[in-house]
């Protein structure tokens, strides 16, 4: 399977219920294979690569 990978600083589109929101990848957690994405100034959430697309 060809999985999309992201770099720190990439702008990504979020999945539902955040559809239409763009965030910035700020960290990759190897053990859980999830990306930490910052949304705005205060909110940060983890997503898998399958949930994100490049903005």
N, CA, C and O of each residue as an XYZ file, in Angstrom:
220
protein
N       0.848     -1.188      0.000
C       0.000      0.000      0.000
C       0.887      1.243      0.000
O       1.830      1.332      0.786
N       0.592      2.191     -0.870
C       1.353      3.432     -0.944
C       0.714      4.449     -0.006
O      -0.349      4.999     -0.296
N       1.384      4.692      1.131
C       0.825      5.590      2.137
C       1.455      6.973      2.033
O       2.668      7.092      1.860
N       0.648      8.007      2.135
C       1.129      9.389      2.130
C       1.928      9.637      3.399
O       1.488      9.293      4.496
N       3.095     10.231      3.250
C       3.867     10.630      4.416
C       3.943     12.144      4.446
O       3.827     12.806      3.414
N       4.137     12.677      5.625
C       4.152     14.121      5.813
C       5.422     14.528      6.538
O       6.014     13.741      7.277
N       5.828     15.757      6.317
C       7.000     16.329      6.967
C       6.539     17.362      7.988
O       5.450     17.924      7.869
N       7.375     17.605      8.988
C       7.092     18.667      9.949
C       6.971     19.976      9.162
O       7.815     20.284      8.321
N       5.926     20.730      9.443
C       5.691     21.995      8.751
C       4.717     21.905      7.592
O       4.264     22.932      7.087
N       4.380     20.677      7.153
C       3.410     20.523      6.066
C       2.034     21.029      6.492
O       1.608     20.836      7.630
N       1.357     21.677      5.560
C      -0.032     22.096      5.766
C      -0.918     20.946      5.312
O      -0.767     20.448      4.197
N      -1.841     20.521      6.167
C      -2.695     19.382      5.857
C      -4.159     19.713      6.086
O      -4.511     20.524      6.943
N      -5.011     19.052      5.286
C      -6.460     19.170      5.450
C      -6.890     18.075      6.419
O      -6.425     16.939      6.334
N      -7.783     18.428      7.340
C      -8.229     17.494      8.371
C      -9.490     16.750      7.945
O     -10.228     17.212      7.074
N      -9.735     15.586      8.570
C     -10.937     14.807      8.260
C     -12.161     15.359      8.996
O     -12.061     16.317      9.763
N     -13.311     14.740      8.749
C     -14.519     15.087      9.507
C     -14.263     14.825     10.977
O     -13.542     13.872     11.273
N     -14.774     15.564     11.895
C     -15.717     16.674     11.757
C     -15.037     18.013     11.498
O     -15.676     19.063     11.577
N     -13.743     17.977     11.189
C     -12.972     19.196     10.957
C     -12.854     19.519      9.472
O     -11.980     20.289      9.074
N     -13.714     18.947      8.662
C     -13.636     19.119      7.216
C     -13.583     20.597      6.847
O     -14.383     21.397      7.330
N     -12.623     20.951      5.980
C     -12.446     22.337      5.572
C     -11.411     23.070      6.403
O     -11.051     24.203      6.084
N     -10.925     22.437      7.470
C      -9.929     23.053      8.347
C      -8.535     22.597      7.915
O      -8.323     21.428      7.591
N      -7.595     23.532      7.914
C      -6.205     23.225      7.572
C      -5.355     23.407      8.826
O      -5.508     24.382      9.561
N      -4.459     22.454      9.055
C      -3.552     22.531     10.196
C      -2.122     22.317      9.736
O      -1.862     22.100      8.552
N      -1.191     22.380     10.694
C       0.230     22.214     10.413
C       0.774     21.028     11.192
O       0.567     20.927     12.401
N       1.470     20.128     10.500
C       2.104     18.980     11.155
C       3.264     19.506     11.999
O       4.154     20.186     11.491
N       3.242     19.179     13.310
C       4.309     19.672     14.183
C       5.124     18.552     14.817
O       6.159     18.818     15.429
N       4.669     17.282     14.682
C       5.385     16.176     15.316
C       4.892     14.861     14.734
O       3.728     14.741     14.351
N       5.792     13.863     14.667
C       5.399     12.512     14.274
C       5.738     11.574     15.416
O       6.881     11.530     15.870
N       4.753     10.825     15.883
C       4.951      9.851     16.955
C       5.116      8.469     16.331
O       4.132      7.834     15.954
N       6.349      8.008     16.225
C       6.663      6.734     15.588
C       5.948      5.532     16.169
O       5.372      4.747     15.415
N       5.961      5.355     17.503
C       5.325      4.171     18.084
C       3.829      4.033     17.750
O       3.335      2.922     17.559
N       3.118      5.158     17.682
C       1.682      5.094     17.372
C       1.402      5.382     15.902
O       0.268      5.245     15.443
N       2.453      5.789     15.155
C       2.327      6.136     13.740
C       1.268      7.211     13.504
O       0.464      7.117     12.577
N       1.283      8.220     14.349
C       0.330      9.325     14.234
C       1.062     10.657     14.157
O       2.152     10.824     14.705
N       0.431     11.601     13.460
C       0.978     12.944     13.307
C       0.238     13.891     14.244
O      -0.990     13.866     14.326
N       0.997     14.726     14.947
C       0.395     15.762     15.776
C       0.233     16.998     14.905
O       1.198     17.497     14.326
N      -1.003     17.486     14.819
C      -1.328     18.614     13.949
C      -1.819     19.772     14.807
O      -2.703     19.609     15.648
N      -1.231     20.945     14.581
C      -1.669     22.157     15.287
C      -2.718     22.857     14.456
O      -2.566     23.063     13.252
N      -3.802     23.217     15.150
C      -4.907     23.942     14.528
C      -5.032     25.265     15.272
O      -5.412     25.289     16.443
N      -4.721     26.342     14.611
C      -4.775     27.636     15.277
C      -3.651     27.780     16.294
O      -2.579     27.200     16.126
N      -3.896     28.549     17.343
C      -2.868     28.855     18.332
C      -2.823     27.826     19.455
O      -1.742     27.520     19.957
N      -3.960     27.289     19.859
C      -4.012     26.473     21.062
C      -4.325     24.999     20.859
O      -3.947     24.189     21.705
N      -4.986     24.616     19.796
C      -5.456     23.235     19.665
C      -4.483     22.367     18.884
O      -3.984     22.771     17.834
N      -4.212     21.161     19.407
C      -3.355     20.180     18.757
C      -4.041     18.821     18.858
O      -4.539     18.452     19.921
N      -4.066     18.077     17.751
C      -4.714     16.765     17.726
C      -3.846     15.782     16.954
O      -3.095     16.170     16.059
N      -3.958     14.495     17.313
C      -3.242     13.438     16.596
C      -4.134     12.838     15.523
O      -5.329     12.633     15.738
N      -3.531     12.551     14.340
C      -4.223     11.910     13.237
C      -3.297     10.885     12.607
O      -2.076     11.036     12.638
N      -3.889      9.836     12.030
C      -3.097      8.884     11.251
C      -2.898      9.470      9.853
O      -3.608     10.394      9.454
N      -1.935      8.932      9.117
C      -1.655      9.416      7.767
C      -2.864      9.263      6.856
O      -3.087     10.089      5.971
N      -3.647      8.205      7.070
C      -4.823      7.959      6.228
C      -5.887      9.036      6.397
O      -6.711      9.238      5.504
N      -5.878      9.721      7.521
C      -6.895     10.733      7.794
C      -6.558     12.097      7.200
O      -7.429     12.963      7.121
N      -5.319     12.300      6.784
C      -4.856     13.617      6.345
C      -4.553     13.655      4.853
O      -4.219     12.637      4.246
N      -4.675     14.847      4.273
C      -4.244     15.083      2.897
C      -3.496     16.406      2.869
O      -3.777     17.297      3.670
N      -2.545     16.540      1.952
C      -1.821     17.804      1.826
C      -2.756     18.911      1.384
O      -3.619     18.711      0.530
N      -2.575     20.079      1.975
C      -3.424     21.227      1.639
C      -2.896     21.942      0.411
O      -3.480     22.934     -0.024
